[in-house]
Amino acid sequence: MSDFIFDLSYVLLFIFIFAFIILGKFLKQVPANTIYIIDRNTHYLKTVHKGVFLFNPSTDKITTQISATPMTMRYYDTFETEDGAFFNVLFDVTYCAKNIEDTLYNLEKIRKSIDDILKSCMYFAMLTLNSKIISLAAVENAFKRNLEGQAMQVGIDIKSFHINNLVYTTNRQAFKPHKNYSDSKDPIQYT
C-alpha cells in the first residue's frame, strides 16, 4: 500500500509540473505603463492594459505595444523605389508614447498599429528615392521626414532610429501600407 501512495505522489507531482508548464505558456504579463493590443487570427481580439492575461501562442499575436518606457523594435521588409526597383531594408526604431491613453485613442481612430505606421513611413520614404542614387543617408533623411509627421499624429515620441541594411533584391513582394480609414468603420484593406 505504501508503494502505491509513493508511486501516486510521483504521478501527481508530474501532473502538477506539466500543468504548471502548460499554464505558463498561456499566461502573459503586461508591464507597468504599457498596453498590448492582441489580434487573434489577424483580427482584433482585445486591448490589455495591465496585469496577467490568457494568451494562446498558436492563434494570438501582440500586434502593438504602447509604452511610456522607450522600446526598440526591429523591422525588416521589402520596399519599392520610385523607379520600380526593390530593396530589402532592415531598420531599428526606438520610441515611446507621450501619453499611453492618447496614443491608443489615436491608433484606434486611424485604425493602424505602430508597426504599420513605422513601415508605412519607410514605404513612402523609399517611394521618393531613385535606385540609381540610393544610399543609407538618403534613406535615413527621407525616413526621418515621414517619421516625424506620422509619429506626431498619434503621439509617439521617436527617440532614435537607424537604417542597418539596404540591399537590392529581385523579390517583388513589397510591403504595402494599410489604407487610412480615420473615423470609418470599414474593414482595413491593403491598397
N, CA, C and O of each residue as an XYZ file, in Angstrom:
764
protein
N       0.825     -1.192      0.000
C       0.000      0.000      0.000
C       0.870      1.257      0.000
O       0.569      2.223     -0.700
N       1.954      1.243      0.788
C       2.817      2.433      0.852
C       3.523      2.662     -0.485
O       3.776      3.810     -0.851
N       3.850      1.580     -1.234
C       4.454      1.741     -2.557
C       3.476      2.403     -3.529
O       3.882      3.184     -4.390
N       2.180      2.087     -3.387
C       1.171      2.690     -4.252
C       1.066      4.190     -3.993
O       0.990      4.978     -4.935
N       1.062      4.587     -2.719
C       0.986      6.004     -2.346
C       2.244      6.722     -2.830
O       2.169      7.851     -3.315
N       3.396      6.071     -2.701
C       4.664      6.645     -3.151
C       4.643      6.862     -4.664
O       5.053      7.918     -5.147
N       4.163      5.859     -5.416
C       4.058      5.973     -6.870
C       3.024      7.027     -7.263
O       3.239      7.775     -8.217
N       1.910      7.093     -6.544
C       0.872      8.068     -6.832
C       1.371      9.497     -6.604
O       0.997     10.411     -7.339
N       2.207      9.685     -5.598
C       2.738     11.033     -5.343
C       3.635     11.486     -6.494
O       3.629     12.667     -6.841
N       4.405     10.577     -7.094
C       5.218     10.936     -8.258
C       4.344     11.304     -9.452
O       4.632     12.253    -10.181
N       3.284     10.545     -9.636
C       2.363     10.828    -10.741
C       1.707     12.189    -10.541
O       1.620     12.982    -11.479
N       1.249     12.460     -9.332
C       0.627     13.754     -9.047
C       1.634     14.892     -9.196
O       1.282     15.957     -9.703
N       2.870     14.689     -8.768
C       3.905     15.703     -8.931
C       4.173     15.959    -10.415
O       4.307     17.108    -10.836
N       4.250     14.890    -11.202
C       4.456     15.030    -12.649
C       3.297     15.801    -13.286
O       3.529     16.695    -14.101
N       2.063     15.471    -12.928
C       0.885     16.159    -13.471
C       0.908     17.635    -13.081
O       0.613     18.494    -13.912
N       1.252     17.941    -11.832
C       1.323     19.325    -11.362
C       2.383     20.107    -12.141
O       2.116     21.229    -12.572
N       3.560     19.548    -12.328
C       4.638     20.227    -13.066
C       4.234     20.424    -14.526
O       4.465     21.494    -15.090
N       3.641     19.416    -15.137
C       3.197     19.523    -16.521
C       2.137     20.622    -16.670
O       2.202     21.426    -17.600
N       1.170     20.655    -15.761
C       0.113     21.675    -15.801
C       0.709     23.071    -15.600
O       0.283     24.026    -16.249
N       1.679     23.190    -14.718
C       2.336     24.477    -14.463
C       3.074     24.972    -15.714
O       3.018     26.159    -16.036
N       3.754     24.079    -16.407
C       4.477     24.452    -17.636
C       3.489     24.884    -18.720
O       3.698     25.904    -19.377
N       2.428     24.123    -18.908
C       1.421     24.452    -19.924
C       0.751     25.784    -19.588
O       0.584     26.627    -20.469
N       0.370     25.982    -18.340
C      -0.266     27.225    -17.926
C       0.681     28.410    -18.113
O       0.243     29.503    -18.473
N       1.974     28.198    -17.870
C       2.970     29.249    -18.047
C       3.069     29.721    -19.488
O       3.372     30.889    -19.731
N       2.821     28.845    -20.441
C       2.867     29.228    -21.855
C       1.645     30.050    -22.260
O       1.707     30.801    -23.234
N       0.548     29.924    -21.537
C      -0.689     30.609    -21.892
C      -0.940     31.864    -21.065
O      -1.928     32.558    -21.307
N      -0.095     32.174    -20.115
C      -0.243     33.390    -19.317
C       0.845     34.375    -19.691
O       2.014     34.006    -19.801
N       0.468     35.618    -19.886
C       1.423     36.689    -20.180
C       1.188     37.821    -19.201
O       0.076     38.027    -18.714
N       2.254     38.548    -18.923
C       2.204     39.685    -18.015
C       2.420     40.970    -18.808
O       3.377     41.067    -19.576
N       1.545     41.952    -18.633
C       1.732     43.265    -19.248
C       2.486     44.134    -18.248
O       2.019     44.323    -17.125
N       3.654     44.669    -18.639
C       4.428     45.514    -17.719
C       3.671     46.803    -17.362
O       2.717     47.185    -18.039
N       4.107     47.449    -16.306
C       3.519     48.721    -15.909
C       3.726     49.754    -17.015
O       4.708     49.689    -17.755
N       2.804     50.700    -17.126
C       2.852     51.775    -18.125
C       2.917     51.245    -19.553
O       3.567     51.845    -20.409
N       2.243     50.118    -19.815
C       2.246     49.508    -21.138
C       0.855     48.978    -21.459
O       0.122     48.534    -20.575
N       0.508     49.033    -22.739
C      -0.744     48.465    -23.231
C      -0.397     47.534    -24.387
O       0.410     47.881    -25.249
N      -1.012     46.345    -24.403
C      -0.860     45.414    -25.520
C      -2.175     45.374    -26.293
O      -3.254     45.330    -25.703
N      -2.071     45.389    -27.616
C      -3.225     45.141    -28.474
C      -3.020     43.754    -29.065
O      -2.005     43.480    -29.705
N      -4.001     42.883    -28.842
C      -3.909     41.469    -29.226
C      -4.826     41.190    -30.411
O      -5.994     41.580    -30.412
N      -4.282     40.510    -31.420
C      -5.075     40.019    -32.551
C      -5.141     38.502    -32.462
O      -4.184     37.846    -32.051
N      -6.279     37.961    -32.853
C      -6.422     36.505    -32.965
C      -6.742     36.192    -34.421
O      -7.734     36.669    -34.973
N      -5.888     35.388    -35.027
C      -6.051     35.019    -36.442
C      -6.215     36.262    -37.324
O      -7.097     36.308    -38.181
N      -5.369     37.253    -37.111
C      -5.278     38.528    -37.858
C      -6.445     39.481    -37.634
O      -6.565     40.464    -38.366
N      -7.305     39.235    -36.659
C      -8.407     40.145    -36.351
C      -8.274     40.619    -34.908
O      -7.853     39.862    -34.033
N      -8.634     41.873    -34.667
C      -8.553     42.445    -33.327
C      -9.291     41.568    -32.326
O     -10.422     41.150    -32.572
N      -8.649     41.292    -31.199
C      -9.273     40.496    -30.142
C      -9.543     41.342    -28.906
O     -10.677     41.412    -28.432
N      -8.486     41.994    -28.376
C      -8.672     42.771    -27.153
C      -7.487     43.701    -26.927
O      -6.426     43.561    -27.535
N      -7.713     44.653    -26.031
C      -6.665     45.555    -25.558
C      -6.461     45.251    -24.077
O      -7.411     45.281    -23.294
N      -5.221     44.958    -23.698
C      -4.914     44.600    -22.312
C      -4.088     45.723    -21.705
O      -3.019     46.064    -22.212
N      -4.594     46.300    -20.605
C      -3.947     47.462    -20.006
C      -2.875     47.112    -18.989
O      -1.806     47.723    -18.996
N      -3.124     46.163    -18.130
C      -2.103     45.770    -17.163
C      -2.470     44.437    -16.545
O      -3.615     43.991    -16.619
N      -1.483     43.810    -15.935
C      -1.730     42.555    -15.258
C      -1.485     41.336    -16.119
O      -0.823     41.404    -17.155
N      -2.033     40.218    -15.670
C      -1.851     38.922    -16.315
C      -3.075     38.638    -17.188
O      -4.204     38.948    -16.808
N      -2.838     38.046    -18.362
C      -3.940     37.681    -19.239
C      -3.634     36.367    -19.928
O      -2.476     35.965    -20.039
N      -4.699     35.691    -20.398
C      -4.540     34.437    -21.132
C      -4.160     34.742    -22.574
O      -4.728     35.631    -23.207
N      -3.194     33.993    -23.078
C      -2.652     34.218    -24.410
C      -2.413     32.871    -25.064
O      -1.682     32.038    -24.527
N      -3.028     32.649    -26.227
C      -2.834     31.397    -26.958
C      -1.783     31.647    -28.047
O      -2.098     32.277    -29.057
N      -0.547     31.173    -27.871
C       0.512     31.483    -28.827
C       0.273     30.927    -30.230
O       0.901     31.390    -31.182
N      -0.608     29.960    -30.379
C      -0.849     29.402    -31.715
C      -1.802     30.276    -32.540
O      -1.761     30.226    -33.769
N      -2.658     31.073    -31.891
C      -3.618     31.892    -32.636
C      -3.508     33.386    -32.338
O      -3.954     34.203    -33.145
N      -2.929     33.759    -31.208
C      -2.879     35.161    -30.794
C      -1.533     35.784    -31.116
O      -0.507     35.105    -31.148
N      -1.556     37.098    -31.357
C      -0.326     37.837    -31.636
C      -0.446     39.222    -31.013
O      -1.476     39.885    -31.136
N       0.614     39.645    -30.346
C       0.666     41.010    -29.828
C       1.060     41.896    -31.003
O       2.215     41.889    -31.431
N       0.095     42.663    -31.526
C       0.357     43.451    -32.728
C       0.885     44.840    -32.410
O       1.575     45.438    -33.236
N       0.579     45.363    -31.235
C       1.061     46.690    -30.868
C       1.347     46.730    -29.383
O       0.562     46.248    -28.566
N       2.492     47.314    -29.046
C       2.839     47.591    -27.660
C       2.957     49.101    -27.524
O       3.777     49.731    -28.193
N       2.136     49.679    -26.655
C       2.203     51.108    -26.391
C       2.762     51.246    -24.986
O       2.192     50.729    -24.026
N       3.884     51.948    -24.872
C       4.552     52.037    -23.585
C       5.114     53.427    -23.353
O       5.536     54.100    -24.294
N       5.119     53.854    -22.099
C       5.759     55.117    -21.724
C       7.261     54.920    -21.602
O       8.016     55.892    -21.587
N       7.695     53.686    -21.515
C       9.110     53.357    -21.446
C       9.632     53.141    -22.865
O       9.019     52.397    -23.631
N      10.747     53.771    -23.235
C      11.260     53.578    -24.598
C      11.547     52.107    -24.899
O      12.117     51.386    -24.080
N      11.138     51.683    -26.093
C      11.397     50.321    -26.544
C      11.931     50.383    -27.971
O      11.553     51.251    -28.757
N      12.814     49.449    -28.283
C      13.408     49.388    -29.615
C      12.809     48.208    -30.358
O      12.798     47.083    -29.858
N      12.307     48.480    -31.566
C      11.732     47.439    -32.400
C      12.542     47.365    -33.689
O      12.977     48.387    -34.220
N      12.740     46.152    -34.184
C      13.490     45.917    -35.432
C      12.503     45.509    -36.518
O      11.613     44.688    -36.298
N      12.681     46.101    -37.692
C      11.800     45.831    -38.824
C      12.633     45.410    -40.026
O      13.725     45.927    -40.261
N      12.099     44.469    -40.774
C      12.757     44.008    -41.992
C      11.674     43.724    -43.020
O      10.772     42.921    -42.778
N      11.767     44.386    -44.166
C      10.781     44.147    -45.212
C      11.345     44.608    -46.548
O      12.425     45.194    -46.614
N      10.598     44.335    -47.604
C      10.974     44.739    -48.955
C      10.159     45.965    -49.334
O       8.946     46.008    -49.126
N      10.841     46.968    -49.895
C      10.194     48.219    -50.283
C      10.584     48.570    -51.714
O      11.667     48.219    -52.184
N       9.676     49.273    -52.398
C       9.884     49.648    -53.797
C      10.297     51.115    -53.902
O       9.796     51.960    -53.159
N      11.216     51.416    -54.830
C      11.640     52.795    -55.072
C      10.771     53.412    -56.167
O       9.938     52.737    -56.772
N      10.984     54.723    -56.413
C      10.162     55.423    -57.401
C      10.319     54.863    -58.813
O       9.401     54.958    -59.627
N      11.491     54.277    -59.104
C      11.719     53.743    -60.446
C      11.469     52.235    -60.543
O      11.882     51.597    -61.511
N      10.792     51.667    -59.539
C      10.374     50.270    -59.611
C      11.387     49.240    -59.151
O      11.156     48.043    -59.326
N      12.501     49.660    -58.569
C      13.477     48.707    -58.018
C      13.026     48.309    -56.608
O      12.308     49.053    -55.939
N      13.457     47.133    -56.176
C      13.061     46.627    -54.865
C      14.282     46.462    -53.983
O      15.324     45.979    -54.426
N      14.140     46.879    -52.699
C      15.230     46.790    -51.732
C      14.720     46.171    -50.439
O      13.624     46.484    -49.973
N      15.534     45.288    -49.866
C      15.285     44.799    -48.519
C      15.904     45.807    -47.563
O      17.070     46.176    -47.702
N      15.108     46.248    -46.589
C      15.575     47.251    -45.638
C      15.417     46.691    -44.225
O      14.351     46.203    -43.850
N      16.494     46.771    -43.457
C      16.487     46.387    -42.044
C      16.701     47.666    -41.244
O      17.714     48.344    -41.413
N      15.745     47.997    -40.370
C      15.884     49.229    -39.593
C      15.340     49.052    -38.180
O      14.448     48.242    -37.932
N      15.905     49.834    -37.260
C      15.501     49.841    -35.849
C      14.908     51.199    -35.516
O      15.380     52.228    -35.999
N      13.871     51.197    -34.688
C      13.276     52.442    -34.210
C      13.071     52.307    -32.709
O      12.501     51.322    -32.239
N      13.538     53.304    -31.956
C      13.305     53.364    -30.513
C      12.267     54.444    -30.280
O      12.455     55.590    -30.690
N      11.173     54.084    -29.623
C      10.076     55.025    -29.419
C       9.374     54.749    -28.098
O       9.559     53.700    -27.480
N       8.566     55.717    -27.682
C       7.666     55.536    -26.550
C       6.453     56.434    -26.772
O       6.473     57.312    -27.635
N       5.419     56.216    -26.007
C       4.213     57.034    -26.114
C       4.343     58.228    -25.181
O       4.785     58.102    -24.039
N       3.951     59.387    -25.692
C       3.945     60.581    -24.837
C       2.872     60.431    -23.765
O       3.100     60.744    -22.596
N       1.699     59.948    -24.175
C       0.593     59.652    -23.274
C      -0.051     58.371    -23.788
O      -0.567     58.349    -24.906
N      -0.031     57.317    -23.001
C      -0.469     55.993    -23.449
C      -1.921     56.001    -23.920
O      -2.226     55.467    -24.986
N      -2.811     56.596    -23.146
C      -4.238     56.589    -23.499
C      -4.506     57.401    -24.762
O      -5.317     56.998    -25.596
N      -3.828     58.553    -24.911
C      -3.995     59.362    -26.124
C      -3.488     58.613    -27.352
O      -4.121     58.640    -28.408
N      -2.345     57.947    -27.211
C      -1.794     57.177    -28.335
C      -2.744     56.049    -28.715
O      -2.985     55.816    -29.900
N      -3.287     55.348    -27.722
C      -4.248     54.278    -28.001
C      -5.464     54.831    -28.727
O      -5.923     54.238    -29.703
N      -5.989     55.953    -28.266
C      -7.150     56.575    -28.919
C      -6.831     56.937    -30.368
O      -7.630     56.670    -31.266
N      -5.672     57.542    -30.597
C      -5.281     57.949    -31.952
C      -5.091     56.746    -32.872
O      -5.478     56.794    -34.039
N      -4.500     55.671    -32.359
C      -4.333     54.459    -33.174
C      -5.684     53.846    -33.529
O      -5.888     53.391    -34.655
N      -6.606     53.837    -32.566
C      -7.945     53.320    -32.844
C      -8.646     54.189    -33.880
O      -9.371     53.680    -34.735
N      -8.431     55.494    -33.803
C      -9.081     56.429    -34.721
C      -8.613     56.210    -36.165
O      -9.430     56.201    -37.086
N      -7.309     56.035    -36.362
C      -6.801     55.842    -37.728
C      -6.763     54.365    -38.114
O      -6.490     54.022    -39.264
N      -7.038     53.494    -37.143
C      -7.121     52.042    -37.356
C      -5.830     51.466    -37.920
O      -5.840     50.710    -38.891
N      -4.716     51.839    -37.292
C      -3.403     51.323    -37.674
C      -2.649     50.928    -36.413
O      -2.949     51.396    -35.315
N      -1.661     50.055    -36.595
C      -0.762     49.711    -35.495
C       0.491     50.582    -35.611
O       0.741     51.189    -36.653
N       1.267     50.635    -34.543
C       2.534     51.373    -34.576
C       3.452     50.758    -35.621
O       4.129     51.477    -36.356
N       3.477     49.429    -35.690
C       4.311     48.758    -36.695
C       3.929     49.191    -38.105
O       4.801     49.444    -38.935
N       2.631     49.276    -38.378
C       2.186     49.679    -39.715
C       2.568     51.130    -40.001
O       2.928     51.460    -41.131
N       2.495     51.990    -39.003
C       2.887     53.389    -39.192
C       4.372     53.486    -39.516
O       4.762     54.210    -40.432
N       5.199     52.761    -38.772
C       6.643     52.833    -38.995
C       7.034     52.244    -40.345
O       7.872     52.804    -41.052
N       6.425     51.111    -40.703
C       6.718     50.532    -42.017
C       6.167     51.401    -43.144
O       6.775     51.486    -44.211
N       5.022     52.048    -42.920
C       4.468     52.958    -43.921
C       5.391     54.148    -44.149
O       5.541     54.617    -45.277
N       6.006     54.632    -43.081
C       6.976     55.729    -43.216
C       8.136     55.301    -44.107
O       8.596     56.081    -44.941
N       8.609     54.076    -43.939
C       9.695     53.575    -44.786
C       9.198     53.386    -46.220
O       9.922     53.680    -47.171
N       7.983     52.906    -46.375
C       7.398     52.708    -47.701
C       7.376     54.033    -48.477
O       7.823     54.088    -49.622
N       6.855     55.100    -47.853
C       6.764     56.386    -48.530
C       8.138     57.028    -48.713
O       8.354     57.759    -49.680
N       9.064     56.764    -47.799
C      10.437     57.268    -47.962
C      11.096     56.626    -49.174
O      11.721     57.311    -49.984
N      10.958     55.316    -49.298
C      11.581     54.613    -50.423
C      10.952     55.018    -51.753
O      11.639     55.041    -52.775
N       9.657     55.338    -51.757
C       8.991     55.750    -52.997
C       9.507     57.094    -53.525
O       9.308     57.418    -54.696
N      10.168     57.873    -52.666
C      10.698     59.165    -53.117
C      12.120     59.043    -53.654
O      12.673     60.022    -54.154
N      12.721     57.859    -53.559
C      14.127     57.690    -53.934
C      14.281     56.930    -55.242
O      13.455     56.088    -55.593
N      15.351     57.245    -55.954
C      15.692     56.569    -57.201
C      16.774     55.535    -56.905
O      17.734     55.831    -56.194
N      16.627     54.342    -57.435
C      17.544     53.246    -57.121
C      18.975     53.500    -57.602
O      19.920     52.921    -57.067
N      19.136     54.355    -58.598
C      20.475     54.598    -59.150
C      21.336     55.473    -58.235
O      22.564     55.437    -58.308
N      20.685     56.256    -57.375
C      21.449     57.147    -56.485
C      21.100     56.909    -55.010
O      21.307     57.785    -54.170
N      20.576     55.734    -54.706
C      20.140     55.443    -53.337
C      21.350     55.203    -52.433
O      22.353     54.632    -52.861
N      21.240     55.649    -51.172
C      22.283     55.427    -50.165
C      21.613     55.338    -48.794
O      20.451     55.712    -48.637
N      22.355     54.842    -47.808
C      21.805     54.765    -46.447
C      21.429     56.152    -45.935
O      20.396     56.318    -45.286
N      22.267     57.150    -46.225
C      21.998     58.525    -45.772
C      20.724     59.070    -46.414
O      19.919     59.716    -45.743
N      20.538     58.815    -47.706
C      19.337     59.287    -48.395
C      18.083     58.623    -47.821
O      17.057     59.280    -47.640
N      18.166     57.327    -47.537
C      17.024     56.613    -46.952
C      16.734     57.161    -45.558
O      15.573     57.380    -45.211
N      17.776     57.385    -44.754
C      17.576     57.931    -43.405
C      16.908     59.297    -43.445
O      16.001     59.565    -42.657
N      17.346     60.164    -44.355
C      16.755     61.509    -44.446
C      15.292     61.444    -44.871
O      14.449     62.125    -44.288
N      14.985     60.638    -45.873
C      13.598     60.508    -46.339
C      12.726     59.861    -45.264
O      11.579     60.262    -45.066
N      13.270     58.865    -44.573
C      12.533     58.191    -43.498
C      12.248     59.168    -42.361
O      11.145     59.186    -41.815
N      13.238     59.976    -42.008
C      13.078     60.947    -40.915
C      11.954     61.933    -41.215
O      11.150     62.238    -40.334
N      11.887     62.437    -42.453
C      10.823     63.378    -42.826
C       9.444     62.751    -42.632
O       8.545     63.383    -42.078
N       9.277     61.517    -43.084
C       7.983     60.843    -42.940
C       7.681     60.480    -41.495
O       6.541     60.582    -41.044
N       8.704     60.060    -40.782
C       8.549     59.589    -39.410
C       8.084     60.692    -38.467
O       7.206     60.470    -37.634
N       8.660     61.860    -38.592
C       8.320     62.949    -37.677
C       6.847     63.327    -37.768
O       6.191     63.513    -36.744
N       6.322     63.441    -38.989
C       4.917     63.801    -39.151
C       3.967     62.711    -38.689
O       3.000     62.989    -37.980
N       4.231     61.482    -39.082
C       3.351     60.365    -38.722
C       3.366     60.112    -37.214
O       2.317     59.882    -36.612
N       4.538     60.154    -36.611
C       4.642     59.879    -35.174
C       3.928     60.953    -34.361
O       3.262     60.649    -33.371
N       4.067     62.199    -34.777
C       3.404     63.287    -34.054
C       1.889     63.133    -34.091
O       1.213     63.451    -33.113
N       1.346     62.649    -35.209
C      -0.104     62.491    -35.341
C      -0.692     61.567    -34.290
O      -1.805     61.802    -33.819
N       0.024     60.530    -33.915
C      -0.525     59.549    -32.969
C       0.061     59.668    -31.564
O      -0.319     58.907    -30.675
N       0.972     60.601    -31.352
C       1.527     60.806    -30.016
C       2.686     59.902    -29.668
O       2.878     59.560    -28.501
N       3.463     59.511    -30.663
C       4.638     58.676    -30.427
C       5.865     59.574    -30.407
O       6.039     60.420    -31.283
N       6.704     59.389    -29.415
C       7.961     60.132    -29.308
C       9.081     59.239    -29.839
O       9.419     58.231    -29.220
N       9.657     59.608    -30.987
C      10.747     58.833    -31.586
C      12.048     59.245    -30.902
O      12.480     60.393    -31.008
N      12.662     58.305    -30.206
C      13.926     58.577    -29.514
C      15.107     58.462    -30.473
O      16.016     59.292    -30.451
N      15.089     57.421    -31.321
C      16.164     57.244    -32.294
C      15.713     56.238    -33.354
O      14.745     55.500    -33.169
N      16.443     56.232    -34.467
C      16.216     55.220    -35.496
C      17.525     55.030    -36.244
O      18.388     55.907    -36.273
N      17.641     53.854    -36.847
C      18.866     53.552    -37.582
C      18.551     52.577    -38.714
O      17.887     51.561    -38.510
N      19.037     52.904    -39.907
C      18.907     52.000    -41.044
C      20.126     51.086    -41.000
O      21.249     51.547    -41.205
N      19.924     49.811    -40.738
C      21.032     48.871    -40.572
C      21.537     48.296    -41.888
O      22.737     48.088    -42.068
N      20.605     48.040    -42.809
C      20.977     47.348    -44.032
C      20.021     47.732    -45.149
O      18.820     47.890    -44.931
N      20.571     47.879    -46.350
C      19.811     48.230    -47.538
C      20.391     47.419    -48.683
O      21.515     47.673    -49.116
N      19.629     46.438    -49.181
C      20.143     45.512    -50.189
C      19.148     45.390    -51.338
O      17.956     45.176    -51.117
N      19.645     45.529    -52.564
C      18.810     45.331    -53.757
C      18.345     43.875    -53.797
O      19.096     42.963    -53.454
N      17.091     43.670    -54.223
C      16.551     42.317    -54.304
C      15.692     42.160    -55.559
O      15.197     43.138    -56.119
N      15.532     40.936    -55.976
C      14.640     40.645    -57.099
C      13.260     40.229    -56.596
O      12.355     39.986    -57.395
N      13.097     40.149    -55.282
C      11.809     39.823    -54.677
C      10.806     40.937    -55.005
O      11.073     42.107    -54.731
N       9.689     40.592    -55.572
C       8.683     41.588    -55.972
C       7.523     41.668    -54.978
O       6.520     42.322    -55.262
N       7.639     41.027    -53.837
C       6.596     41.056    -52.811
C       6.912     42.172    -51.813
O       7.390     41.908    -50.710
N       6.646     43.405    -52.202
C       6.978     44.563    -51.367
C       5.862     44.867    -50.377
O       4.700     44.527    -50.596
N       6.247     45.519    -49.281
C       5.295     45.966    -48.266
C       4.350     47.004    -48.870
O       4.774     47.875    -49.630
N       3.075     46.901    -48.527
C       2.068     47.904    -48.902
C       1.357     48.323    -47.621
O       0.904     47.465    -46.865
N       1.250     49.625    -47.362
C       0.597     50.064    -46.117
C      -0.909     49.897    -46.155
O      -1.517     49.796    -47.220
N      -1.503     49.869    -44.952
C      -2.956     49.854    -44.851
C      -3.488     51.212    -45.281
O      -2.801     52.227    -45.167
N      -4.714     51.216    -45.772
C      -5.377     52.485    -46.038
C      -5.678     53.156    -44.710
O      -5.854     52.485    -43.693
N      -5.737     54.476    -44.721
C      -6.101     55.226    -43.534
C      -7.606     55.447    -43.554
O      -8.122     56.152    -44.421
N      -8.314     54.843    -42.597
C      -9.755     54.932    -42.582
C     -10.293     55.967    -41.602
O     -11.509     56.125    -41.489
N      -9.423     56.672    -40.894
C      -9.812     57.703    -39.933
C     -11.008     57.250    -39.112
O     -10.893     56.318    -38.316
N     -12.151     57.892    -39.293
C     -13.319     57.572    -38.473
C     -14.238     56.544    -39.124
O     -15.332     56.293    -38.619
N     -13.822     55.957    -40.211
C     -14.635     54.978    -40.921
C     -14.729     53.685    -40.127
O     -13.819     53.343    -39.372
N     -15.815     52.982    -40.298
C     -15.983     51.665    -39.665
C     -15.721     50.554    -40.666
O     -15.934     49.381    -40.357
N     -15.257     50.911    -41.874
C     -14.956     49.906    -42.886
C     -13.781     49.067    -42.437
O     -12.934     49.554    -41.687
N     -13.703     47.816    -42.874
C     -12.553     46.988    -42.516
C     -11.273     47.509    -43.178
O     -11.313     48.091    -44.262
N     -10.163     47.292    -42.522
C      -8.874     47.687    -43.065
C      -8.562     46.783    -44.246
O      -8.697     45.563    -44.153
N      -8.146     47.376    -45.351
C      -7.787     46.617    -46.535
C      -6.437     47.088    -47.033
O      -6.040     48.226    -46.781
N      -5.729     46.222    -47.736
C      -4.467     46.630    -48.332
C      -4.742     47.376    -49.612
O      -5.716     47.097    -50.312
N      -3.865     48.343    -49.923
C      -4.016     49.105    -51.157
C      -3.450     48.323    -52.317
O      -3.480     48.796    -53.454
